[in-house]
C-alpha cells in the first residue's frame, strides 16, 4: 500500500518527522502531468513553505479544478503555460488574507528591511539577533540575510535536520551552523519572540555574552488595520528590541485579486475563513469587484 501523492520535499519531511518509509510515499513531479484514477494531476511550486504545491486536477468531465493550498502568487507563476492557457472551472483558493487591510509588501521589500535593520543595530558587537521561524517556513528570509551579510546563521540540531531534507544548494547550507558560538544571528521558534516577557526570560540565558537582543517576528498578521503600511515596525523595552515585519508566505489581498484575474475561474471556493455561504460570497465579492 502507498500513501497519497506529495512533493519530494514533503516525502522526505514525512519520513523524517513521522517515520513513514519513502517507498510507501508516492512522489508527484513538479510541472509534469500524472494520471491518478483517470484524473490528470499536475503540481506546481506554491511559493509557500518548502514542499508546498499547487495542484491542477483535470477530470474526465473537462471541468478542471485548481487547488492552491497555502501559496503566495509571484511573477514566476505567470509563466506557467498551463495556468495561462487552460480554462479553470473551479478555483479552491487560499483566502488567509482575503481582506483589504492585509495589503502587505512583497517578500523582497521585507527581506531588505530586515537586512538594513540588522546592519543598523549591529553597532554594538554584543548584540544577539533572533529571527522567528516555524518548523518549516521563513527559510528564504534568514538564508537571504546570511547571503547578503556573509554571516553564519545558528539553527538548532532539530531545525538543521529539517533543513537538510529540503535539497538546499550547498551554497546555502554553508551559512548554517548548529554551534551557537559561531553566530550572533539565531533562528528561533516564533513563539519564543512573541512577547517581551518571553524574550526577557530568554535574555537571562545569554547574560554576559550579549547585552542587547534584537528580534524579528516575520508574519503577515503584523500588518493590519490602523497600522502604517511599512515593511517593519520597531519596539523597544530596555535591552530588548522587537521588530514586527510583515514577511508572509501567503498572498496579500492585492495578490489574491491579481491571481483570480490571472486564472479567471468560473467558480471560486475560499478555503480559509469560510464559515458558510455568507462569508464565502463576501470574500468572492471582494476578489472579483
Backbone as CSV, one residue per row, in Angstrom:
resi,resn,N_x,N_y,N_z,CA_x,CA_y,CA_z,C_x,C_y,C_z
1,UNK,0.841,-1.202,0.000,0.000,0.000,0.000,0.874,1.250,0.000
2,UNK,0.547,2.236,-0.882,1.258,3.509,-0.881,0.324,4.606,-0.397
3,UNK,0.929,5.642,0.195,0.151,6.767,0.702,-0.099,7.759,-0.423
4,UNK,-0.976,8.713,-0.190,-1.328,9.699,-1.195,-0.126,10.463,-1.696
5,UNK,-0.261,11.057,-2.897,0.850,11.741,-3.530,1.255,13.017,-2.816
6,UNK,2.530,13.365,-2.959,3.055,14.595,-2.371,4.319,14.978,-3.121
7,UNK,4.862,16.137,-2.800,6.116,16.568,-3.409,7.281,15.784,-2.810
8,UNK,8.416,15.829,-3.488,9.591,15.094,-2.999,10.065,15.633,-1.654
9,UNK,10.002,16.952,-1.466,10.416,17.536,-0.185,9.482,17.084,0.928
10,UNK,8.180,17.119,0.669,7.218,16.672,1.682,7.444,15.205,2.031
11,UNK,7.753,14.395,1.035,8.017,12.972,1.295,9.190,12.809,2.258
12,UNK,10.252,13.562,2.031,11.417,13.455,2.918,11.092,13.949,4.326
13,UNK,10.290,15.002,4.413,9.899,15.523,5.726,9.000,14.537,6.473
14,UNK,8.063,13.926,5.763,7.178,12.929,6.380,7.994,11.735,6.875
15,UNK,8.974,11.350,6.090,9.853,10.254,6.505,10.638,10.626,7.761
16,UNK,11.154,11.851,7.804,11.944,12.303,8.954,11.099,12.462,10.203
17,UNK,9.947,13.133,10.077,9.161,13.515,11.256,8.211,12.424,11.730
18,UNK,7.677,11.628,10.797,6.662,10.636,11.154,7.190,9.212,11.025
19,UNK,8.190,9.032,10.182,8.793,7.714,10.042,8.174,6.824,8.991
20,UNK,7.303,7.381,8.140,6.730,6.569,7.061,7.819,6.292,6.025
21,UNK,8.044,5.038,5.666,9.106,4.717,4.698,8.885,5.433,3.367
22,UNK,9.971,5.867,2.751,9.873,6.594,1.490,9.223,5.757,0.395
23,UNK,9.413,4.431,0.442,8.825,3.601,-0.614,7.315,3.449,-0.470
24,UNK,6.761,3.959,0.631,5.303,3.955,0.808,4.678,5.289,0.372
25,UNK,5.511,6.237,-0.009,5.028,7.567,-0.375,5.126,7.755,-1.887
26,UNK,4.048,8.211,-2.477,4.026,8.432,-3.924,4.417,9.878,-4.206
27,UNK,5.597,10.063,-4.764,6.092,11.409,-5.061,5.565,11.856,-6.419
28,UNK,4.972,13.042,-6.446,4.465,13.617,-7.687,5.464,14.650,-8.193
29,UNK,5.850,14.576,-9.461,6.817,15.538,-10.006,6.178,16.908,-10.188
30,UNK,6.994,17.938,-10.200,6.509,19.284,-10.477,6.457,19.515,-11.983
31,UNK,5.449,20.276,-12.414,5.332,20.724,-13.808,5.237,19.560,-14.801
32,UNK,4.698,18.453,-14.350,4.555,17.273,-15.213,3.270,16.536,-14.845
33,UNK,2.434,16.288,-15.841,1.140,15.664,-15.561,1.290,14.188,-15.215
34,UNK,0.594,13.783,-14.145,0.454,12.377,-13.781,-1.022,12.021,-13.909
35,UNK,-1.321,10.746,-13.990,-2.716,10.311,-14.048,-3.005,9.420,-12.858
36,UNK,-4.003,9.820,-12.072,-4.410,9.066,-10.892,-5.914,8.835,-10.984
37,UNK,-6.324,7.580,-11.072,-7.747,7.223,-11.166,-8.442,8.003,-12.281
38,UNK,-7.805,8.037,-13.449,-8.348,8.692,-14.649,-8.410,10.214,-14.540
39,UNK,-7.782,10.785,-13.534,-7.748,12.242,-13.380,-6.322,12.731,-13.617
40,UNK,-6.168,13.700,-14.510,-4.858,14.302,-14.713,-4.491,15.162,-13.516
41,UNK,-3.270,15.007,-13.018,-2.814,15.741,-11.834,-1.467,16.386,-12.153
42,UNK,-1.423,17.713,-12.074,-0.178,18.444,-12.307,0.110,19.336,-11.107
43,UNK,1.346,19.273,-10.623,1.738,20.037,-9.427,2.700,21.161,-9.802
44,UNK,2.537,22.282,-9.117,3.421,23.428,-9.304,3.889,23.920,-7.936
45,UNK,5.077,24.508,-7.905,5.568,25.071,-6.652,4.631,26.178,-6.182
46,UNK,4.288,26.152,-4.895,3.300,27.092,-4.351,3.922,28.357,-3.775
47,UNK,5.251,28.456,-3.769,5.919,29.629,-3.199,5.452,29.883,-1.769
48,UNK,5.232,28.802,-1.040,4.856,28.883,0.377,6.021,28.255,1.143
49,UNK,5.773,27.395,2.092,6.871,26.719,2.781,7.423,25.613,1.876
50,UNK,8.639,25.134,2.136,9.224,24.090,1.291,8.330,22.854,1.187
51,UNK,8.172,22.374,-0.042,7.357,21.188,-0.283,5.917,21.476,-0.640
52,UNK,5.478,22.703,-0.429,4.077,23.035,-0.712,3.849,23.110,-2.217
53,UNK,2.666,22.686,-2.649,2.366,22.637,-4.073,0.946,23.130,-4.362
54,UNK,0.804,23.695,-5.553,-0.497,23.979,-6.153,-0.821,22.784,-7.052
55,UNK,-2.065,22.321,-7.025,-2.414,21.130,-7.807,-3.540,21.443,-8.794
56,UNK,-3.305,21.078,-10.042,-4.322,21.174,-11.087,-4.888,19.783,-11.341
57,UNK,-6.202,19.644,-11.144,-6.895,18.379,-11.404,-7.674,18.506,-12.712
58,UNK,-7.481,17.552,-13.612,-8.200,17.534,-14.887,-9.030,16.252,-14.969
59,UNK,-10.283,16.292,-14.514,-11.139,15.101,-14.529,-11.686,14.836,-15.933
60,UNK,-12.219,13.640,-16.152,-12.747,13.290,-17.477,-13.856,14.223,-17.967
61,UNK,-14.600,14.851,-17.045,-15.701,15.727,-17.486,-15.223,17.074,-18.011
62,UNK,-13.901,17.321,-17.969,-13.352,18.552,-18.522,-13.423,19.764,-17.619
63,UNK,-14.025,19.617,-16.434,-14.146,20.756,-15.515,-12.940,20.786,-14.570
64,UNK,-11.904,21.480,-14.993,-10.643,21.489,-14.253,-10.784,22.208,-12.916
65,UNK,-10.100,21.665,-11.915,-10.082,22.245,-10.568,-8.640,22.604,-10.226
66,UNK,-8.431,23.848,-9.820,-7.111,24.290,-9.374,-7.174,24.533,-7.872
67,UNK,-6.396,23.766,-7.109,-6.368,23.895,-5.644,-5.022,24.501,-5.260
68,UNK,-5.068,25.715,-4.725,-3.801,26.397,-4.429,-3.136,25.873,-3.165
69,UNK,-3.920,25.311,-2.221,-3.348,25.101,-0.901,-2.845,26.449,-0.397
70,UNK,-1.983,26.439,0.611,-1.342,27.682,1.037,-0.340,28.083,-0.044
71,UNK,-0.399,29.345,-0.475,0.517,29.766,-1.543,0.702,31.278,-1.518
72,UNK,1.730,31.739,-2.250,1.896,33.173,-2.478,2.179,33.392,-3.958
73,UNK,1.304,34.133,-4.590,1.403,34.414,-6.024,2.621,35.289,-6.288
74,UNK,3.394,34.920,-7.326,4.524,35.753,-7.720,4.644,35.762,-9.240
75,UNK,5.608,36.520,-9.739,5.761,36.692,-11.177,6.067,35.375,-11.885
76,UNK,6.796,34.474,-11.227,7.153,33.203,-11.861,5.918,32.398,-12.255
77,UNK,4.858,32.508,-11.464,3.652,31.733,-11.751,2.978,32.187,-13.042
78,UNK,3.211,33.431,-13.424,2.603,33.938,-14.654,3.187,33.270,-15.895
79,UNK,4.344,32.640,-15.742,4.990,31.993,-16.888,4.626,30.516,-17.018
80,UNK,3.798,30.000,-16.095,3.376,28.598,-16.181,2.347,28.469,-17.304
81,UNK,2.739,27.803,-18.370,1.913,27.766,-19.585,0.520,27.209,-19.329
82,UNK,0.431,26.147,-18.530,-0.869,25.516,-18.283,-1.822,26.501,-17.624
83,UNK,-1.324,27.270,-16.659,-2.190,28.226,-15.968,-2.582,29.374,-16.885
84,UNK,-1.735,29.672,-17.856,-2.040,30.747,-18.795,-3.146,30.362,-19.768
85,UNK,-3.136,29.084,-20.179,-3.985,28.691,-21.305,-5.138,27.752,-20.959
86,UNK,-5.033,27.034,-19.834,-6.035,26.015,-19.543,-7.228,26.642,-18.819
87,UNK,-8.448,26.436,-19.322,-9.625,27.014,-18.651,-9.897,26.330,-17.312
88,UNK,-9.952,27.128,-16.254,-10.178,26.608,-14.906,-11.655,26.758,-14.554
89,UNK,-12.287,25.643,-14.231,-13.690,25.708,-13.830,-13.820,26.137,-12.371
90,UNK,-13.094,25.470,-11.480,-13.208,25.749,-10.044,-11.837,26.060,-9.459
91,UNK,-11.752,27.176,-8.768,-10.531,27.572,-8.067,-10.774,27.454,-6.570
92,UNK,-10.042,26.549,-5.920,-10.078,26.443,-4.458,-8.907,27.269,-3.953
93,UNK,-9.209,28.378,-3.304,-8.234,29.452,-3.097,-7.878,29.665,-1.633
94,UNK,-6.580,29.835,-1.372,-6.078,30.197,-0.046,-6.483,31.638,0.257
95,UNK,-7.485,31.808,1.095,-8.012,33.146,1.407,-7.609,33.604,2.810
96,UNK,-6.413,33.203,3.254,-5.943,33.578,4.589,-6.024,35.083,4.804
97,UNK,-5.590,35.860,3.819,-5.556,37.319,3.963,-6.521,38.000,2.997
98,UNK,-7.703,37.411,2.844,-8.705,37.988,1.943,-9.436,39.130,2.639
99,UNK,-8.710,40.206,2.832,-9.234,41.406,3.487,-8.371,42.574,3.024
100,UNK,-8.979,43.670,2.550,-8.195,44.786,2.013,-7.160,45.352,2.981
101,UNK,-7.329,45.134,4.285,-6.362,45.689,5.234,-5.021,44.953,5.178
102,UNK,-5.007,43.759,4.602,-3.767,42.982,4.544,-3.107,43.117,3.170
103,UNK,-2.745,44.347,2.847,-2.082,44.622,1.574,-0.596,44.857,1.839
104,UNK,0.058,43.843,2.381,1.443,43.993,2.830,2.424,43.945,1.657
105,UNK,3.677,44.359,1.901,4.674,44.449,0.824,5.106,43.088,0.291
106,UNK,5.807,43.135,-0.840,6.421,41.935,-1.401,7.475,41.402,-0.433
107,UNK,7.751,40.103,-0.526,8.763,39.498,0.342,10.112,40.188,0.196
108,UNK,10.473,40.543,-1.022,11.785,41.143,-1.264,11.965,42.442,-0.489
109,UNK,10.902,43.249,-0.403,10.986,44.516,0.323,11.168,44.288,1.818
110,UNK,10.490,43.271,2.352,10.599,42.979,3.784,11.980,42.405,4.105
111,UNK,12.488,41.538,3.243,13.830,40.990,3.449,14.859,42.112,3.479
112,UNK,14.741,43.056,2.550,15.680,44.177,2.518,15.576,45.008,3.788
113,UNK,14.365,45.190,4.294,14.176,45.931,5.547,14.902,45.235,6.694
114,UNK,14.764,43.913,6.781,15.413,43.156,7.857,16.933,43.269,7.749
115,UNK,17.458,43.141,6.545,18.909,43.253,6.344,19.409,44.622,6.803
116,UNK,18.711,45.673,6.396,19.133,47.023,6.767,18.980,47.267,8.265
117,UNK,17.959,46.669,8.878,17.776,46.812,10.327,18.914,46.132,11.082
118,UNK,19.321,44.951,10.631,20.446,44.254,11.271,21.718,45.077,11.139
119,UNK,21.942,45.632,9.964,23.130,46.463,9.766,23.102,47.686,10.681
120,UNK,21.926,48.284,10.850,21.806,49.482,11.683,21.988,49.175,13.162
121,UNK,21.516,48.005,13.605,21.571,47.650,15.028,22.908,47.006,15.418
122,UNK,23.741,46.686,14.437,24.965,45.927,14.715,26.114,46.794,15.210
123,UNK,25.843,48.073,15.532,26.907,48.944,16.050,27.468,48.404,17.360
124,UNK,26.632,47.666,18.106,27.076,47.053,19.360,27.501,45.615,19.058
125,UNK,28.780,45.279,19.206,29.237,43.925,18.874,28.649,42.838,19.772
126,UNK,28.041,43.237,20.894,27.446,42.250,21.802,25.922,42.209,21.639
127,UNK,25.497,42.293,20.366,24.070,42.224,20.042,23.732,40.835,19.510
128,UNK,22.681,40.247,20.053,22.171,38.960,19.573,20.932,39.214,18.726
129,UNK,20.932,38.706,17.507,19.787,38.850,16.613,19.013,37.532,16.571
130,UNK,17.702,37.629,16.700,16.826,36.461,16.672,15.842,36.599,15.514
131,UNK,15.712,35.558,14.709,14.750,35.549,13.605,13.769,34.409,13.842
132,UNK,12.488,34.745,13.945,11.468,33.741,14.219,11.195,32.852,13.010
133,UNK,10.882,31.595,13.296,10.595,30.635,12.233,9.643,29.573,12.766
134,UNK,8.934,28.921,11.845,8.113,27.771,12.202,8.928,26.491,11.984
135,UNK,8.318,25.331,12.230,9.017,24.068,11.974,9.550,24.051,10.548
136,UNK,8.705,24.428,9.598,9.165,24.764,8.251,8.525,26.093,7.883
137,UNK,9.259,26.896,7.136,8.787,28.221,6.779,9.775,29.294,7.203
138,UNK,9.821,30.385,6.454,10.675,31.561,6.681,12.128,31.319,6.270
139,UNK,12.416,30.183,5.608,13.795,29.882,5.215,14.369,30.944,4.284
140,UNK,13.562,31.400,3.345,14.056,32.388,2.383,14.541,33.645,3.091
141,UNK,13.868,34.036,4.150,14.244,35.243,4.886,15.622,35.092,5.516
142,UNK,15.801,34.069,6.346,17.082,34.018,7.064,18.243,33.591,6.169
143,UNK,17.973,32.835,5.108,19.053,32.480,4.190,19.505,33.686,3.372
144,UNK,18.577,34.543,3.002,18.958,35.752,2.265,19.735,36.703,3.167
145,UNK,19.350,36.793,4.436,20.121,37.587,5.397,21.559,37.079,5.446
146,UNK,21.727,35.769,5.530,23.070,35.176,5.590,23.868,35.471,4.328
147,UNK,23.226,35.300,3.168,23.931,35.508,1.896,24.398,36.948,1.734
148,UNK,23.496,37.883,2.010,23.822,39.294,1.787,24.854,39.794,2.791
149,UNK,24.694,39.414,4.052,25.591,39.898,5.097,26.837,39.028,5.260
150,UNK,26.875,37.901,4.561,28.002,36.953,4.680,28.225,36.564,6.141
151,UNK,27.123,36.207,6.790,27.161,35.828,8.202,26.605,34.420,8.378
152,UNK,27.226,33.651,9.246,26.677,32.351,9.623,25.377,32.551,10.401
153,UNK,24.470,31.593,10.254,23.196,31.608,10.965,23.131,30.359,11.840
154,UNK,22.845,30.565,13.129,22.709,29.414,14.028,21.297,28.845,13.961
155,UNK,21.213,27.527,13.800,19.936,26.814,13.909,20.157,25.615,14.830
156,UNK,19.142,25.249,15.592,19.249,24.088,16.467,19.410,22.802,15.672
157,UNK,19.827,21.743,16.344,20.083,20.464,15.667,18.837,19.925,14.974
158,UNK,17.669,20.038,15.637,16.423,19.539,15.034,16.063,20.350,13.792
159,UNK,16.245,21.660,13.873,15.967,22.524,12.724,16.917,22.206,11.576
160,UNK,18.174,21.957,11.890,19.151,21.646,10.849,18.785,20.347,10.132
161,UNK,18.300,19.352,10.865,17.893,18.092,10.225,16.766,18.328,9.226
162,UNK,15.848,19.222,9.587,14.758,19.555,8.666,15.304,20.263,7.433
163,UNK,16.184,21.235,7.642,16.750,21.978,6.517,17.538,21.061,5.586
164,UNK,18.145,20.029,6.137,18.894,19.075,5.313,17.972,18.258,4.410
165,UNK,16.680,18.222,4.722,15.700,17.496,3.897,15.239,18.304,2.690
166,UNK,15.535,19.581,2.664,14.910,20.465,1.692,15.627,20.513,0.350
167,UNK,16.774,19.872,0.258,17.505,19.905,-1.002,18.075,21.273,-1.316
168,UNK,18.452,22.011,-0.279,19.011,23.347,-0.482,20.380,23.248,-1.147
169,UNK,20.741,24.244,-1.960,22.078,24.245,-2.567,23.164,24.276,-1.495
170,UNK,24.306,23.705,-1.816,25.431,23.711,-0.878,25.817,25.140,-0.507
171,UNK,25.635,26.055,-1.474,25.942,27.454,-1.202,25.089,28.050,-0.104
172,UNK,23.869,27.518,0.083,23.010,27.975,1.185,23.354,27.253,2.482
173,UNK,23.589,25.958,2.389,23.874,25.172,3.592,25.150,25.630,4.297
174,UNK,26.074,26.210,3.543,27.339,26.633,4.148,27.156,27.741,5.181
175,UNK,26.021,28.445,5.115,25.779,29.547,6.051,25.171,29.070,7.362
176,UNK,24.824,27.801,7.459,24.137,27.291,8.644,25.112,26.605,9.591
177,UNK,24.909,26.819,10.884,25.726,26.153,11.891,24.851,25.757,13.073
178,UNK,25.172,24.629,13.693,24.461,24.241,14.909,25.279,24.554,16.157
179,UNK,26.365,25.296,15.969,27.182,25.786,17.082,26.814,27.241,17.335
180,UNK,26.077,27.502,18.400,25.585,28.862,18.637,26.707,29.862,18.897
181,UNK,27.896,29.386,19.226,29.023,30.288,19.462,29.602,30.828,18.159
182,UNK,29.230,30.213,17.031,29.754,30.650,15.731,28.948,31.782,15.113
183,UNK,27.837,32.135,15.718,26.973,33.141,15.100,26.256,33.979,16.146
184,UNK,26.034,35.253,15.796,25.215,36.109,16.661,23.853,36.375,16.010
185,UNK,23.522,35.562,14.974,22.188,35.595,14.367,21.594,34.200,14.533
186,UNK,20.534,34.092,15.327,19.968,32.782,15.659,18.539,32.659,15.120
187,UNK,18.224,31.515,14.545,16.846,31.195,14.154,16.184,30.497,15.336
188,UNK,15.026,31.023,15.749,14.344,30.500,16.937,12.871,30.260,16.619
189,UNK,12.190,29.406,17.391,10.747,29.230,17.189,10.004,30.552,17.351
190,UNK,8.985,30.746,16.541,8.252,32.010,16.543,7.702,32.358,17.923
191,UNK,7.260,31.345,18.678,6.620,31.616,19.964,7.590,32.216,20.974
192,UNK,8.895,31.972,20.798,9.854,32.470,21.790,10.025,33.979,21.720
193,UNK,9.639,34.585,20.592,9.779,36.041,20.464,8.417,36.724,20.356
194,UNK,7.365,36.012,20.762,6.004,36.539,20.633,5.713,37.671,21.615
195,UNK,6.503,37.780,22.678,6.262,38.833,23.669,7.578,39.231,24.312
196,UNK,7.596,40.443,24.880,8.790,40.904,25.586,9.047,40.055,26.823
197,UNK,7.986,39.585,27.455,8.149,38.765,28.658,8.953,37.506,28.350
198,UNK,8.610,36.844,27.254,9.340,35.633,26.876,10.788,35.953,26.511
199,UNK,10.986,37.088,25.837,12.344,37.433,25.435,13.196,37.850,26.629
200,UNK,12.576,38.436,27.645,13.328,38.763,28.863,13.826,37.490,29.537
201,UNK,12.980,36.463,29.539,13.409,35.173,30.084,14.559,34.610,29.253
202,UNK,14.451,34.754,27.933,15.497,34.267,27.046,16.798,35.029,27.262
203,UNK,16.691,36.341,27.484,17.897,37.165,27.635,18.722,36.752,28.841
204,UNK,18.063,36.218,29.867,18.791,35.797,31.068,19.746,34.644,30.765
205,UNK,19.428,33.869,29.725,20.300,32.754,29.345,21.587,33.235,28.678
206,UNK,21.543,34.474,28.171,22.689,34.991,27.427,23.407,36.121,28.158
207,UNK,23.039,36.387,29.403,23.677,37.470,30.152,25.175,37.209,30.241
208,UNK,25.941,38.256,29.983,27.395,38.115,29.961,27.928,38.036,28.545
209,UNK,27.223,37.296,27.682,27.657,37.183,26.282,27.084,38.293,25.417
210,UNK,25.828,38.667,25.708,25.173,39.716,24.926,24.529,40.722,25.872
211,UNK,24.554,41.995,25.474,23.870,42.994,26.298,22.760,43.708,25.528
212,UNK,22.439,43.209,24.325,21.305,43.735,23.562,20.740,42.598,22.721
213,UNK,19.412,42.468,22.708,18.743,41.452,21.886,17.818,42.153,20.901
214,UNK,17.959,41.801,19.626,17.110,42.350,18.564,16.396,41.177,17.894
215,UNK,15.072,41.164,17.971,14.286,40.047,17.443,13.415,40.499,16.277
216,UNK,13.221,39.593,15.333,12.364,39.855,14.173,11.240,38.827,14.142
217,UNK,10.001,39.327,14.184,8.821,38.467,14.127,8.218,38.578,12.728
218,UNK,8.500,37.607,11.834,8.075,37.718,10.441,6.739,37.030,10.155
219,UNK,5.674,37.795,10.124,4.353,37.247,9.810,3.455,38.345,9.260
220,UNK,2.601,37.971,8.319,1.673,38.933,7.734,0.678,39.496,8.728
221,UNK,0.464,38.792,9.851,-0.503,39.262,10.841,-0.041,40.533,11.544
222,UNK,1.242,40.906,11.388,1.713,42.155,11.988,1.228,43.364,11.196
223,UNK,0.607,43.110,10.061,0.218,44.176,9.140,-1.294,44.195,9.057
224,UNK,-1.915,45.221,9.624,-3.372,45.211,9.627,-3.960,46.591,9.785
225,UNK,-5.220,46.622,10.126,-5.979,47.863,10.215,-5.344,48.833,11.200
226,UNK,-5.203,50.069,10.762,-4.681,51.105,11.640,-3.176,51.136,11.737
227,UNK,-2.486,50.211,11.070,-1.027,50.180,11.131,-0.444,50.790,9.859
228,UNK,0.675,51.478,10.013,1.319,52.100,8.870,1.757,51.035,7.869
229,UNK,1.612,51.373,6.594,1.950,50.420,5.541,3.454,50.475,5.271
230,UNK,4.232,49.911,6.185,5.683,49.876,6.068,6.151,48.427,6.184
231,UNK,7.388,48.146,5.732,7.892,46.771,5.828,8.385,46.379,7.209
232,UNK,8.114,47.197,8.231,8.514,46.806,9.578,8.254,47.891,10.606
233,UNK,8.059,47.463,11.854,7.873,48.395,12.975,8.795,47.974,14.116
234,UNK,9.359,48.957,14.799,10.350,48.711,15.847,9.779,49.062,17.212
235,UNK,9.967,48.142,18.186,9.553,48.366,19.564,10.744,48.066,20.473
236,UNK,10.854,48.796,21.578,11.968,48.534,22.494,11.520,48.610,23.942
237,UNK,11.977,47.651,24.730,11.817,47.661,26.183,13.163,47.288,26.780
238,UNK,13.840,48.277,27.349,15.144,48.019,27.949,16.153,47.530,26.932
239,UNK,16.740,46.366,27.194,17.781,45.834,26.310,17.212,44.951,25.200
240,UNK,15.903,44.945,25.061,15.268,44.089,24.054,14.552,44.944,23.015
241,UNK,14.866,44.692,21.763,14.226,45.370,20.633,13.481,44.310,19.822
242,UNK,12.257,44.629,19.463,11.451,43.675,18.689,10.919,44.355,17.433
243,UNK,11.221,43.769,16.303,10.693,44.249,15.024,9.547,43.344,14.586
244,UNK,8.434,43.952,14.246,7.342,43.227,13.601,7.464,43.472,12.105
245,UNK,7.683,42.411,11.345,7.882,42.568,9.903,6.879,41.699,9.147
246,UNK,6.139,42.278,8.203,5.078,41.534,7.508,5.616,40.630,6.405
247,UNK,6.505,39.721,6.802,7.015,38.732,5.854,6.033,37.563,5.845
248,UNK,5.354,37.388,4.737,4.312,36.357,4.674,4.564,35.388,3.537
249,UNK,4.160,34.145,3.758,4.218,33.125,2.718,2.823,32.812,2.186
250,UNK,1.885,33.721,2.479,0.547,33.706,1.886,0.398,34.963,1.030
251,UNK,-0.567,34.950,0.119,-0.829,36.114,-0.725,-1.336,37.299,0.081
252,UNK,-0.891,38.489,-0.312,-1.542,39.699,0.174,-2.902,39.809,-0.517
253,UNK,-3.723,40.741,-0.050,-5.044,40.909,-0.656,-4.926,41.272,-2.138
254,UNK,-4.019,42.182,-2.457,-3.834,42.581,-3.853,-3.390,41.404,-4.711
255,UNK,-2.494,40.578,-4.176,-2.021,39.407,-4.926,-3.139,38.394,-5.156
256,UNK,-4.034,38.248,-4.183,-5.184,37.360,-4.375,-6.042,37.831,-5.547
257,UNK,-6.316,39.123,-5.587,-7.124,39.677,-6.680,-6.418,39.488,-8.026
258,UNK,-5.104,39.697,-8.044,-4.338,39.519,-9.279,-4.384,38.064,-9.744
259,UNK,-4.299,37.139,-8.798,-4.306,35.719,-9.163,-5.668,35.308,-9.714
260,UNK,-6.723,35.769,-9.090,-8.070,35.454,-9.580,-8.247,35.986,-11.000
261,UNK,-7.768,37.191,-11.241,-7.859,37.764,-12.583,-7.020,36.956,-13.577
262,UNK,-5.863,36.502,-13.142,-4.959,35.721,-13.993,-5.575,34.372,-14.373
263,UNK,-6.189,33.699,-13.408,-6.746,32.364,-13.644,-8.131,32.424,-14.285
264,UNK,-8.909,33.441,-13.929,-10.272,33.635,-14.457,-11.141,32.386,-14.331
265,UNK,-11.341,31.894,-13.116,-12.148,30.681,-12.929,-13.641,30.971,-13.068
266,UNK,-14.411,29.931,-13.344,-15.865,30.086,-13.363,-16.427,30.120,-11.943
267,UNK,-15.766,29.425,-11.036,-16.253,29.323,-9.662,-15.069,29.426,-8.704
268,UNK,-15.281,30.096,-7.563,-14.241,30.219,-6.536,-14.761,29.628,-5.233
269,UNK,-13.939,28.792,-4.610,-14.257,28.257,-3.285,-13.169,28.715,-2.315
270,UNK,-13.462,29.653,-1.418,-12.464,30.068,-0.426,-12.160,28.913,0.527
271,UNK,-10.879,28.664,0.783,-10.511,27.528,1.638,-10.171,27.932,3.069
272,UNK,-10.093,29.237,3.347,-9.756,29.714,4.693,-10.791,30.754,5.120
273,UNK,-11.176,30.716,6.385,-12.180,31.639,6.943,-13.532,31.512,6.244
274,UNK,-13.792,30.338,5.705,-15.055,30.084,5.016,-16.012,29.412,6.002
275,UNK,-16.849,30.216,6.631,-17.771,29.706,7.646,-19.147,29.370,7.084
276,UNK,-19.297,29.499,5.778,-20.591,29.216,5.176,-20.817,30.087,3.962
277,UNK,-22.005,29.997,3.404,-22.312,30.692,2.154,-22.105,32.193,2.259
278,UNK,-22.529,32.790,3.367,-22.438,34.249,3.504,-20.993,34.734,3.496
279,UNK,-20.145,34.084,4.297,-18.746,34.517,4.351,-18.032,34.222,3.035
280,UNK,-18.351,33.097,2.408,-17.733,32.761,1.123,-18.100,33.791,0.064
281,UNK,-19.378,34.138,-0.012,-19.822,35.119,-1.004,-19.208,36.490,-0.762
282,UNK,-19.032,36.847,0.508,-18.422,38.141,0.836,-16.980,38.191,0.334
283,UNK,-16.234,37.107,0.539,-14.848,37.077,0.065,-14.786,37.081,-1.458
284,UNK,-15.650,36.309,-2.087,-15.659,36.254,-3.551,-15.964,37.629,-4.130
285,UNK,-16.894,38.338,-3.497,-17.245,39.684,-3.950,-16.043,40.626,-3.880
286,UNK,-15.258,40.514,-2.799,-14.053,41.338,-2.667,-13.035,41.008,-3.759
287,UNK,-12.948,39.749,-4.113,-11.922,39.306,-5.057,-12.228,39.677,-6.501
288,UNK,-13.485,39.760,-6.851,-13.845,39.982,-8.258,-14.400,41.374,-8.526
289,UNK,-14.574,42.174,-7.478,-15.162,43.514,-7.678,-14.178,44.460,-8.347
